[in-house]
């Protein structure tokens, strides 16, 4: 964010993310992409906060308009997701746009122009328990190979609480805890996941993400705060007003 604010980039191409809402130090980032000497392109399917700062917004295809792989989160299954409909009007894939930019910049590295699916096939070579990349593309659900249990990349082949590798390169071989330095009266803000939303996605379905902070009942009582009160949270980077909900699922300060 500070590099963007300081003018470290003259051209910024943003796709697959909403950094004006999700990056730390948002004020600095937003100030940076608002500079007159930087050209910002946002490649998106929705009118996001980041898109509002763009000089040009390019329409991106949704998951229904392009081919993709559904990669696992928390399991080892992988499946091919085919295109259900043709891309609407002038929407183009991220890969297509990046190649067009590379070509206009005069970049000649061969890997920039290789077929995307050929690159994926090469990357996933011998990655599956059974079946091939072609069977995956044909619609078969496959599983990724998993590492054998009790197979660790350490000299002893075991979990090492004392790391001999760290010791050899002059680092502390024992794990240590860095104490938290919290000034009196201050809190630590934890930004957890929000039901129904993935980061800032799905607000067009469920409405705006509610501006709510959850406090421990003991902390709330000590500060005279009750359920539904509006409080101001602030640090050296900015401040925001939110509604309080009280729950002991949050530990006491």
C-alpha positions in Angstrom: 0.0 0.0 0.0 2.8 2.4 0.9 4.6 1.7 -2.4 1.4 2.4 -4.4 0.8 5.6 -2.4 4.4 6.7 -3.1 4.0 6.4 -6.8 5.9 3.2 -7.2 3.7 2.0 -10.1 2.5 3.9 -13.2 0.2 1.1 -14.4 -1.8 -1.2 -12.1 -3.9 -4.1 -13.5 -6.2 -5.7 -10.9 -8.2 -8.9 -11.4 -9.7 -11.6 -9.1 -9.6 -9.4 -6.0 -11.0 -6.3 -4.3 -7.9 -4.7 -2.7 -9.6 -1.4 -1.9 -11.6 -3.3 0.6 -9.4 -6.2 1.7 -5.8 -5.0 1.8 -4.3 -3.7 5.1 -3.8 0.1 5.2 -6.6 0.8 2.8 -6.3 4.6 3.1 -2.8 4.5 1.7 -3.8 2.1 -1.1 -6.9 4.1 -2.1 -4.8 7.3 -2.1 -2.3 5.6 -4.3 -4.7 4.3 -6.9 -6.3 7.8 -6.9 -3.1 9.5 -8.1 -3.3 11.3 -11.4 0.0 9.8 -12.6 -1.1 6.1 -12.2 -3.4 4.3 -14.7 -5.6 1.7 -13.0 -7.4 -1.1 -14.9 -9.8 -3.3 -13.0 -11.0 -6.5 -14.7 -14.2 -7.5 -12.9 -17.6 -9.2 -13.0 -19.1 -6.8 -10.4 -19.0 -3.1 -9.6 -16.7 -3.4 -6.6 -15.2 -0.7 -4.4 -11.9 -1.1 -6.3 -13.7 -0.7 -9.6 -14.9 2.7 -8.5 -11.2 3.9 -8.5 -10.4 2.5 -11.9 -9.6 4.5 -15.0 -10.9 1.6 -17.1 -13.1 -1.3 -16.0 -12.9 -4.4 -18.2 -15.8 -6.9 -18.1 -14.6 -10.4 -17.0 -16.5 -13.6 -17.6 -18.2 -15.3 -14.6 -17.5 -18.9 -13.6 -20.4 -19.8 -15.9 -18.8 -18.3 -18.9 -15.3 -19.9 -18.7 -13.5 -23.1 -18.1 -11.8 -23.7 -14.8 -10.7 -26.2 -12.2 -12.4 -26.5 -8.9 -9.4 -26.9 -6.6 -9.9 -28.3 -3.1 -10.1 -26.4 0.2 -9.8 -28.8 3.0 -10.0 -32.0 1.0 -8.2 -33.6 -2.0 -10.9 -33.8 -4.7 -10.5 -31.8 -7.9 -13.0 -31.4 -10.7 -13.2 -29.6 -14.1 -15.8 -26.9 -14.4 -16.9 -26.4 -18.0 -18.4 -23.4 -19.6 -22.2 -23.3 -19.4 -22.8 -20.3 -21.7 -20.8 -18.2 -24.1 -19.2 -15.0 -22.6 -21.7 -12.2 -22.7 -20.9 -9.3 -25.1 -17.3 -8.2 -24.8 -16.1 -10.0 -21.7 -12.7 -11.6 -22.0 -10.8 -13.9 -19.7 -8.0 -12.7 -17.5 -5.4 -14.8 -19.4 -6.5 -13.3 -22.8 -6.2 -9.8 -21.4 -2.8 -10.4 -19.8 -1.5 -11.8 -23.1 -2.8 -8.8 -25.1 -1.1 -6.4 -22.6 2.2 -8.4 -22.8 2.1 -8.3 -26.6 1.5 -4.6 -26.7 4.4 -4.1 -24.2 6.6 -6.0 -26.6 7.4 -8.8 -24.2 8.7 -11.8 -26.0 9.2 -14.5 -23.3 7.7 -17.7 -24.8 6.0 -18.8 -21.5 3.7 -15.7 -21.7 2.0 -17.0 -24.8 1.9 -20.8 -24.1 -1.5 -22.4 -24.1 -3.0 -22.0 -20.6 -4.5 -25.5 -20.4 -1.2 -27.1 -21.7 0.5 -25.3 -18.8 -2.0 -26.6 -16.3 -1.7 -30.1 -17.6 2.1 -29.9 -17.3 1.8 -28.5 -13.7 -0.5 -31.4 -12.7 1.5 -34.2 -14.2 1.6 -37.2 -11.9 -0.5 -35.1 -9.4 -3.5 -37.5 -9.2 -4.1 -40.7 -7.3 -5.6 -42.3 -10.4 -6.7 -41.0 -13.8 -5.2 -38.4 -16.0 -5.6 -34.8 -16.9 -7.6 -35.7 -19.9 -10.0 -37.9 -17.8 -10.4 -34.9 -15.5 -11.3 -32.6 -18.5 -13.8 -35.3 -19.6 -15.7 -34.9 -16.4 -14.2 -37.4 -14.0 -13.7 -36.3 -10.4 -10.1 -37.1 -9.3 -8.2 -36.9 -6.1 -4.8 -35.3 -5.6 -2.0 -37.5 -4.2 -1.4 -36.9 -0.5 1.8 -37.1 1.4 2.3 -40.3 3.3 1.6 -40.1 7.1 4.7 -39.7 9.3 6.8 -38.5 6.3 8.5 -35.3 7.3 11.3 -33.4 5.6 13.6 -33.4 8.5 17.0 -35.2 9.1 15.3 -37.5 11.6 12.2 -38.1 9.5 10.2 -37.0 12.5 8.5 -33.9 13.8 11.4 -31.9 15.5 10.7 -29.6 18.3 14.4 -28.8 18.3 15.1 -28.0 14.6 18.6 -29.2 13.7 18.2 -27.4 10.3 17.6 -24.1 11.9 20.6 -24.6 14.2 22.9 -25.3 11.3 22.1 -22.0 9.7 22.4 -20.0 12.9 18.7 -19.6 13.7 17.0 -20.3 17.1 16.3 -24.1 16.9 13.5 -23.8 19.5 10.1 -22.2 18.8 9.6 -19.1 20.9 6.6 -16.9 21.4 6.7 -13.2 20.6 4.9 -11.3 23.4 2.1 -9.0 22.4 2.6 -5.4 23.4 -0.8 -4.0 24.0 -1.1 -0.6 25.7 -3.6 -0.3 28.5 -7.2 0.1 27.3 -6.4 -1.2 23.8 -7.8 -4.3 22.0 -6.7 -6.7 19.3 -9.0 -6.8 16.3 -9.5 -10.2 14.8 -11.2 -10.2 11.4 -12.9 -13.6 11.1 -15.0 -15.0 8.3 -18.6 -13.8 7.9 -21.5 -16.2 7.3 -22.8 -16.1 3.7 -19.9 -14.0 2.4 -16.5 -14.9 1.0 -14.3 -11.9 1.7 -16.3 -9.1 0.0 -18.2 -11.4 -2.4 -22.0 -12.0 -2.5 -23.1 -8.5 -1.3 -25.2 -8.2 -4.4 -27.1 -11.3 -3.2 -27.3 -10.8 0.6 -26.8 -7.1 0.9 -23.9 -5.1 2.4 -21.7 -6.9 5.0 -23.0 -5.7 8.4 -20.6 -3.4 10.2 -20.6 -5.3 13.5 -17.9 -6.0 16.1 -18.2 -8.7 18.7 -17.0 -8.1 22.3 -16.7 -10.2 25.4 -19.4 -9.5 28.0 -16.8 -8.6 30.7 -15.0 -6.1 28.5 -18.4 -4.6 27.5 -19.5 -4.3 31.1 -16.3 -2.7 32.1 -16.6 0.0 29.4 -20.3 0.5 29.9 -21.1 -0.9 26.4 -24.4 -2.7 25.8 -25.7 -4.8 22.9 -26.5 -2.7 19.9 -24.4 0.3 21.0 -22.5 2.1 18.3 -18.8 2.4 19.0 -15.8 3.9 17.2 -12.8 1.6 16.6 -9.6 3.4 15.8 -5.8 2.9 15.3 -3.0 4.8 13.8 -4.4 4.0 10.3 -8.0 5.1 10.6 -11.3 4.8 12.4 -14.7 3.2 11.8 -18.1 3.2 13.5 -19.7 -0.2 14.1 -22.5 -1.8 16.0 -21.6 -4.0 19.1 -22.8 -7.5 19.6 -21.8 -9.2 22.9 -20.7 -12.8 23.1 -18.4 -14.8 25.2 -17.2 -16.7 22.1 -14.7 -13.9 22.1 -12.1 -14.1 24.9 -11.9 -11.4 27.5 -9.1 -8.9 27.0 
